[in-house]
């Protein structure tokens, strides 16, 4: 069974890290990765079957024909398409040249944010060519079905994974006490952590608005970059909280940054899964997250973390205050989170993915 994973760009993102993990962990020689664009600062994947199209254009069609040649040459059985451009190209290739190939679309949450009529129409019209849809959560699967009427029989929930052994305390390579001192974090300050893109859907502004309602000494450490950076800095300045917030910028390897956090706050307005939540949970860091579909399957109230209503910065602050004040609850959530995270290991993901491929290959 030869499987071709196709993606537009190996830039920093959830889908890209999923691909990197499965290729590097299992080194399956029957799996290939084809990247439709070649640009600078790409994520490297240590595997012999990684190929880049010659194109650097976002809208160029040259890579479509390169992909066609690649499929024919390597006798591909299954195409696993991640994100929109690769899905469009893969559908075209199956529709006009490779009708025998099994096609898999991987839905990473675009269905939550892309309500454009053309996008919904594309997804609906593609169903007759697509053999299987992977959805990153049950909520994502439900949204895909409701918005496009794609049959539930074709949709499989495939939760994102975490390489759990990479997020354990023995992997920390810094002196946490010294690093906190270097950053200006005092020993009696509770460290509130944020990890993610600084974009509207991740909700960082709601976290900033919650800060004046924190009743205890704290520092907010923000790991991430994005187009809301200046807006956030302006809001922090308006609230006179510059001394309370530390921006780290984009962090490539989060393990040492997680080690600084006493809690992780995820204020997303929508989220298809919640990978950072599982990473933090596996390290014993209590997670406080907005109660939105996808994310609320990972952070369950009092079972694997604490929840607050999306965009409700007052309720968010109340949950953070509760974590600081109730040491019994804090330690309970540390332990429960670590246990809960075990279900998202990479072997579970990989085995389910392979069995799903085999199932569609046996169907006529």
N, C-alpha and C positions, 0 to 999 in steps of 0.2 A: 504494500500500500504506500504509494508515493504521494506525499502531501505538500502542497505549495502554500505557504503563508505569504500573503500579499499586503503591503501597507504603503501608503504614499511617502512617508518621511519618517526616518528613525530619529526624531527629535525627542526632547524630554516629554514624557506623557505616560499615562497609565497603560495604554495598549502596548506601547513600545517596551516598557519594562516587563510586561507579561511575556512578550515574545522573547526578549533577552533571557529571562529566567528559564523558560522551558528548553530553549535551544542549548544553553550552556550547561544546564543541569543534566540533561539526558543524552546529549550528543547523538541524537537519532539520525543516522545517515540517510534515512528515507524521507526526511523532512528538509524542505528547502525554504529559504526566505528570499523574496524578491522585493526590493525597495524601488518605488517608482521615480524617486528623485534623489539626486546626490548633491548634498550641500555641505557646508562646513559645520563643525561642532555637532556631529551626529553621535548617537549612542553606539558604541562598539559592541559587536556580538562575537564572542569567541566560538566560532563554529565554521567548519569548512564549506558549508553550503549556503553562504550568504552572498547575494548578488545585488548589484546596484545598476539601475538603468543609467544610460549616459546623459539623460536629460537633467537639466537644473530648473526647468520651467514648471511652475505650478499648474499651468493650463495647457502645456504641450501634449501632443498626441503621440510623439515619438516613442515614449515608453510603452504605449499600448501594443505597438507592433514588436517591440523587443520582448515584451511579456509573451506575446503569441508564439514567437520563435522558441522561447525558453520552455514553454509548456509542451510544445511538439517534440523538442529535442529530448526532454527528460521524461516523457511519457507519464505525465502527472495524472493521478486518479482523483484527487480531491483538491479543490482550491478553498482556502480559508481566508476570507477577505475581511480586513479590519478597517473601519472608518470609510467615509463616503466615497472618496475618489477611487480607492481600490475596489469598492463594491460596484461602482459604475463600470469600471474597466472589466472586471471579472464577469459581470452580467453580459456585457457586449460580446466578450470572447465566447462565453457559453452559448449565447443566442445564435451567433453567426458561424462559429467554427468548431466548437467543442461541445456538442450537445450531450455527449456521453459522460462528461465529467460531472462529478458531484460538487455542488457549490454550497458553501457555508458562509453566511453573513454573521459577523460578530457585532452585536448591539451593545455599545459602551455607554449609553445614556443620551445619545443625540436625540432620541425620541422625546425626551423630556423638554428639550429647549428649541428644537427646530419644528415650528408649526407652519412653516411655509407650505402652501398648497402643492408646489412642485415636488417637495421632498416627500410628503405623504403619498402623493400619486406615484412617485418613483418606487417607493417601498411596496405599495399595493400591486403595481404592475410587475414587480420583480418576483413576486411569490411563485409564479409558475416555473421560474427558472431556478429558484433557490430550494435546495433540499432540506436545509436545516438552518435555524437561527439560534445562536447562542446569546443569552441575555445575562448580564452581570448580576442580576438579582431577581427575585420573584416579582418585585415591584416593576422592574424594567420589562420583564416578560409580559406582565399585565398591561402596561402602557402600550407596548408594541401591538398587542392583540386589539386593544380598545381603539387605538388611533388609526390602525391600518386594516383591521379585520383579517389579519394573517391568522391562519388556523393555529390554535394552541397545540395541535398535534405536531407542528413543525418547530415549536419553540422549546428549548431546553435551558433551564437556569444553570449557568456555570459561574459560580461565585469566583471572584478574583482570589488569588492566593497570596500568601506571604511565605517566603523561605524562613521559617520560624527560627532556625538555628542562627540566622544572621541578625536576629533581633533579641539577643540575650545579653545579660550584663557582662559575661566574660568576653564579649566582642568589643567592649568599650576600650578605646585606646588613649583616653585622656585622663588627667587627674581632674575629676569633676570639681572638687573644692577650689583648685587653683584656677580653672577656667572660669568659674563663677566670679571669682575675685577679679580676674582680668576684664570681665565684662561689666563690672561694677554692680554685681548682684550681692547683696548683703546676706549673711547667714540666716537672719530672721525673716527674710522675704520669701513669700510663696511664689514659685515660678509658674506662671500661666503660659502655656505654649500654643502656638499656632503654626501649622505646617501646610503649605499649599499655595496655589496661585493667588496673587493679589488681584482678583477679578470679582465682578459683582456677584456671580453665582456662588462663590465660596463665602460670601458674607462677612469679610473682615471688618467692614465698617460697623456692623452690628456689635462685634466684639469690642471695638474702640468705644462705642456708645455705652457699653456696659461698665466700663472701667470706673467712672465716678461713683458707681454704686457698690464697689468692692469695699468692704469695711475693714480690711486688714492690710498689712504691709505686703506689697507684691511687686513683681516685675513681670511685664509681658514680653516674651521673646518671640519674634516673628521670623520664621524661616520661609522665605519665598520671594518671588518677584512677580511683577505684573503691572498692568496699566492703571491700577488704582493706587499705586505707591504714593504719588504726590497728593492725591485726595486724602489718603489716610494720614499723611504727615500734617496736612493743613488742619484736619479735624483734631488731631492730637495737640497741635499748637493752640487751637481754639479752647480746648479743655484744660490747657496748662498742665499737660501730662507728659511732657518731653522727658522728664527724668525717670518716668516709669516704663518706658517702652524702648526696646532694643531691636533694631532691624539687622538681621544677619545677611539678607539677600538670598540668592538661590544657593541651596545647600545640596551638593551632589550625594554625599553619603550621610544619611540622617542619624545613624546610630549614636554618634557622639553628641549630637544636638538633643535627641530624645533624653539622653542621660542628664541633661540640665533641667528637664521639665518635672514639675511636681504634678501637673495635670495637662491634658491636651484638650483644647476647646475647638469644636468643629461647628461653626455657625452657618453652614451652607444653606442657601435658599432652595437648592435641589442637588441631588447627588445620586448617582446610579448604584453606588456601593458604599465605599468608605474605607479605602485601603489603609490610610494613615491611622484610622481607628484601630484596625487589627494589629498594625505594627506597634502602636503604643501599648495596646492591651497585652501583647506578648512580652513586653518589657516590664509589665506590672505598673503601668502609668494609668491612673483613672481617667476616663474619657467622659467629657460633657459635650453633648451634640444636639443639634436641632432635630426635632421629630419630623423628618421628611422621608418620603418613600425611598427605599434603598438603604439609606443610612440607618433608619430605625429598625432594620433587620440585623444590624451589627451592634448597635448601641441600644440595649434594652434597659428600661428604667429599673434600677436597683438589681438587675441581673448581670449586666456587663458594663454598666455605666449609668449616667444620668441624662435625662432628656429635658429640653425646653422647647417651647413653641417657636417655630421659625420666625425670625425678625424681632422677637420679644427680648430686648436687651435687659429689661428689668428682671424677667424670669431667669435669664442666663446668669445674671449677677447673683441672684439668690442661690442658684445651684452651686456656683463657685464658692460663695460664702459658706454654704453647707459643707462642702468638701473640706474647707480650711478648718472649720469649727468642730466637726465630728470626726475624731480620729478613728473611732471604731468603724464608722461607715467607710472612711478613706481606705483603711486596710482591708476591709471586706471586699470593696470594689477592685482593689489591686489583685487580690487572689482570684475573684470570680472572672475578671477580665482575662487573666492568663489562661485559665481553664477554657473559657469560651473561645479564645483565639485558636486553640488547637485544631478546630474543625476546618480551618482555612489553610491547611498545609498544601504544599505544591504537589505531593503525590496524589492526593484526592482529586485535584484539578486535572492533572495530566491523565490519570487513568480514566476519568469520566470523559475527557476530550477524545481519547483514543477509542473508547467503546462507542461513542456517538458516531465517529467516522465509520467504524466497522458496520454499525447498524444501517446507515444510509447506503453503504456499498452493497449490502445484501438485499436492499429493497429494489423492486423493479418499477 
